[in-house]
Amino acid sequence: MDAVPMFPLGSVLLPHTPLALRVFEPRYLTMIGRLLDADDPSFGVVLIERGFEAGGGDERAMLGTLARIVRVEAGAEDLFVIAVGGERIAVDRWGEDDPHPVADVSPVAPLAWDEDLLPLRREVERVVRRVATLAAVLDEARWDPDAEVADDPVVSTWQLAAMAPLGEYDRFRLLGSTSIADLLERLRGMCLEEEPVLVARIADAADTDEEDV
């Protein structure tokens, strides 16, 4: 795919998950305006490894996700965009930011499901929802821990990855998974590492509340 419009962000977009954007920079307003005239209003999303979302001059990851616009609402000076992540993409070459970033990209092979992984998939869902519930106690949940996920096991695994209360570099590692087994194992391990941290923070918060009484 040549000259795909790109939107570097400080967050990772995982496949089959929603993306909400408030677009206010002129270069990205131009990009969205052009996309709304396209037959397939899609753009690439990559993580900014160094730098900031606004202003340019950032260092960008070479792995990302193709996002398709599903809704746009206009404000006085900005646009509110809802998109959904699709296939993963590898950036082959960055073009000039004129006026917005563009890149030549290649699709990354989708993950294939293996029925033998169903017990692991069920275990991972239990772990993710449990840890997401702890994050919700701290008001740090990414998604409602009780949110429904898709019936498709690959789609739902990506959605569980988005639900997990993980940092952006952990999410980027998940994006680079080479198989569904790899994604499930990484997701389970990251959540199990995060769980005691959240438990300790909840306990500390409870102790602080008691001292304030």
N, C-alpha and C positions, 0 to 999 in steps of 0.2 A: 504494500500500500504506500503510494507516494504522497508526500506533502499533506499528511494528516494534521489537522489543527490539534494543538496540544495545550493542556492546561496543567502546568506544574502546581502542585499543592503541598502544603505542610502535613498532609495526611495521606494515607494509602486507601485507594478504592479497591475493594475485593470484588471478584466476579459475582454476579447475581445479587448485588446489594445496592441500596439506594444511595444517591449522592445529592445533597442539597447545597446550592451555591448562591451566594449573594454576589452578583457581578457588578462592579462599579468602575473598574479601570477602563479607560477608553479603548485600549487594544483588545480587551476581552469582550467589551460590548460590541465592537466591530466583528469579532469572531462569532459570537452568538447570532448576531444579525445575519451574517452570511450563512450560517448553518440552518437557520430557519427557512432559508430559500432552497435548501438542498433536499434531494430525495431521501437521503439517509443522514439525519442530523446527528452525527456521531463525532466524538473527539477523544483524544487520548489523555489519560491522567497518569502522571508520574509523580513520585515523591521528590520533594526538594531536599537534597541531602545537606546542603549548606546554603544559607541565604534566607531570603524572605519571599513571601508570595507576591507582595506588591513591589513594583519598581524594577524588576529584572535583576540581572547580575547574579543569578543563582546557579548552583551546581545541581544537576538533575540526575536521577537514577535512570538506568537504561532499560528497566523493566517496568511495565505499567499495565493499565487496563483500558480497554475501549469502553467509552460511556455513550449511551444513546439518550438524547433529550426526550423526555416524555411530557414535560409541561414547562411553560415559561409565563411568569407574571411580571408585568411592568410596574415599576415604581416611578417616583418623580425623577430620580437621577440614577436608578439602578435597575437591575433585573434579578428576579428570584427564579432560579433554574432548578428543576428536578430532573435528574438523569438516573439511569440504572446501569450498573456495570455489566459488561458482556465478556468477551474473550480477553485473555491476556495477550499483551503485545511486547515485543522486544524492539527497542529503538536501534535502527541500523545507522542512521545519520541525522544529526540535527541540521535544520536549515536556518536561514536568517529569521530573526524575530521582526518581521516586516508585514503588518505591525505587531502581530502576535506570534508566539512560537509555532513552528511546524516541524515535522520530522517524517522521514521515511521509516516505516515500521514493518515488522513481520509478525504474523500470528504465532503465538506459542501454543503447542498442542494441548488440547483440553485434557483434563484428568479423566481416566476411564474407571468405571466402578467395577468392583470385584465383590461378588456376593459373600465370599468368605470373610469379608471385613465387616459384615453386619453387626456382630457382637461388639467389636471395637467402636463402630459408629454409635451404637446405643450407649456405650460407656462414656464416650466423649461428650455426647449430649448431656448426660447426667452431670458430668464434671463441669462443663461450661455453664450450665444453668445454675449450678450450685455456687460457682465462683461469681457469676454475674449477679446473683442475689446478694452476695456479700458486698459487691461494689455498689449495689443499689442502696444498701444501708448507709453508705458514705456519700450518697447522691452522686455517684460517679459511673453509673451504668451507661453503656453505649446504647443498648436496646432494653426494652422491657424483658426481664428474665423469663417471663412466661409467654413471650411472643411465639406465635406459630411459625414454623418453618415449612419449606416446600416438601412435597412427598418424594421428589427426586433425590436420591441419596447424595449425589455430587453437589447439586444446588444447595441442599440443606446443610451440607458440611461447610461450604463457603459462608452461608448465612450464620452458622454457629461461630465460625471464625470471626465474623464481624461483631457478633454479640459479646465475645470474650473481652474482658477488660484488660487489654494489653496495650503497650506502647507502640508507637508507629514503626519502630525498627523491628520489633517482634512481628508486627503485621506484615512488614515487608518480607521478612523471612518466610512467613506463611505463603505469601504471594509467589515466592520462588519455588514452592514445593514441586517435586518431580513426579510424584504419583499421589493417588488418593491415600494410600497407606502412609506415605511420608507426611502429607498434610494432617492426617488424623493423629499420628504419633507426635508431631511437633506441637499441635494444638493441645493435646492432652498434657504433654510435658510442661509447656509454658503455663497452662492454667494451674497445674499442681504446684508449680514454683510460686505462683502469685498468691495462691490460697492462704498460706500461713502469714504472708505479709498483710493481707487484708484483715485476717482475723486479729492480728496484733494491733492494727490501727483502730479497729472497732473497739477493742478492749481499752486502748489508750483513750479513745474518745469518751468511753463510758466512765473511766476513772476521772477524767477532767470534769465531766458533768457532775459527778458526785462531789468533787471538791468545791464546785461553784455553788452547791446548794447551801 
